[in-house]
Amino acid sequence: MELPAQEHFERYLRHKWRLNHKPRTLQSSFTSVMLFLDFCGKSGKRDLEEIERVDLEAFIEHEQDRGLRISTVRTRLACIIAFLHFLMEQDLIPVSLLKRRIKLKLPDVLPRAMNPADVRKLLSVIEDIRDRAPILLLLRTGMRIGEALGLRLNDLDIRDRKIHLFEGEKNSMGRVVYLSDDVLFALKLWLRRRDQNQEFVFYGQGNKSLCYSAGRNRFVKYLQKAGLEQKGYTVHCLRHTFASELLNAGMRLECLQQLLGHQDIEVTRRYARLTDRSREEEYFRAMAIIEKGGIDGDY
């Protein structure tokens, strides 16, 4: 590859590797910075000293024009800014380059939870314990699919009904999740049946964990079998369903935050907007009064 500031780019990636960043984080940084430097090079700028704030703004507009989702563009921007800060620390570019922040507003999309009737319909068609165990696990613990697929036998504490996630998939924050009766029963059945020589709880070919695409495909297969393929559900909806059901059952946000592994409670608070039975009950109580003729009977 021939990129502007290529040697500094390579040094930056080695720096991130020494900091023990995850492969997915390294891949995201590589892709984002590579695209930015390639964009600058095609604009005729070959040296670091030539890169200006306007180049970063133009690149962001270019990525938006390509039709990328705003969340993807925002991730790209964050990766590039981290690289530029690294260059600033080396006194290779002036601090004034990022004196003013570049802001991208993300749409505040609500998490998508499954309808309780659809959950029952989905579970009713999963008979194979090999598939029922991981799907129930996601639904009852709120784990991310990558966390579930990466589980090793040593992570399970069947006696105390716990799973120890020593490093969260998204933010490296470890936590403990708990096993309900139905998922505990399914896990015990699967542990008796599985290949005892395998390291991972849910394994694929060889001595490797089940890959994401295989896990997702199994979920999609059962959505189709249950007649729910048109509902727009994804495997991540199981995590959202877990969160909304616990909130409806009265769990405090602080407890749910720990179970989900959120660093910022504001992320958890989105689920309170998604579904809240107390708010729903209050609404219908008020509407009943209105429909009966109003509070003072003037209607």
C-alpha positions, 0 to 999 in steps of 0.5 A, a space after each residue: 500500500 502507498 499511503 500518506 504518512 504510512 510509517 506513522 500509520 504502521 507505528 500507530 497500529 503497533 502502539 494499539 497492539 501493544 495496548 492489547 486492543 482487541 482484533 476487532 478494534 484493530 481492524 476498525 482502526 485500520 480500515 478507518 484510518 486507511 480509507 482516510 489517508 487514501 482519500 487524502 492521497 487521492 486529493 493530492 496530499 502526501 505529507 502530514 503537514 498538508 493535512 488540514 481539518 477541511 480534509 477530515 470534514 470532506 472525508 466524513 461528507 464523502 462517507 455519508 454520500 456513499 450511503 453509510 449509516 451514521 453510526 458507521 460514519 461516527 465510528 470511522 470519525 472516532 478512529 481517525 480522531 484517535 489516530 490524529 491525537 496520536 500524531 499530536 502527541 508525537 508533535 507531528 501535526 498541530 493541536 489546532 487541527 482538532 481545536 473544534 469538535 466535529 459532531 455527528 448526531 446519531 438518531 436516538 433509535 429505540 432498542 427492538 424487543 420481541 413481543 412476548 407472544 412471539 417469544 413463546 412462538 419462537 421457543 415452541 419450535 426449537 426442539 434440538 437442545 443444541 440450538 435451544 440452549 444458546 438461544 435461551 441463554 441469550 434471552 435469559 441472561 442478556 449476553 451478547 451473541 459473541 459473549 455466548 459463543 465465546 463461553 468456555 466450560 470454566 466460565 460456567 458455575 452450574 452449582 451457583 447458577 452463574 456465568 462469569 464473563 471475565 471480559 465483556 465483548 464490547 467494552 472489556 468490562 467483566 461481569 456475572 450473569 445468572 441462570 434462570 430455571 429454564 436456561 439452567 435445565 437446557 444447559 444441563 441437557 446440552 452439557 450431557 450431550 456435547 462432545 466432552 473434548 471440546 473447549 467451548 460450550 458451543 463449538 463449531 468445526 475443530 476445537 473452535 467456538 461456533 462462529 457468529 454467522 452459524 449462530 445467527 443462521 440458526 436463529 433465523 432458521 427458527 424465526 422462519 419456522 415460527 413464521 416470524 421472519 417478517 417481523 424484523 427481529 435480529 439475534 440482538 433483539 434477544 438481549 433487548 427483550 431480556 432488558 425490557 422484561 426485567 424493567 417491566 418486572 420492577 428491576 432497578 436501572 442500576 441492577 440492569 446496567 450491571 447485568 448488561 455490562 453497560 459502562 454508562 447508565 444512560 445507555 441502559 435508560 433507553 430501555 426505560 423509554 422502550 417499555 414501562 408498564 407503570 407508565 402504560 398503566 398510568 396512561 390508560 387510567 387517565 384515558 379511562 377518566 377522559 372517556 368517561 366524561 373528563 375529571 370535572 364532568 364537563 365533556 
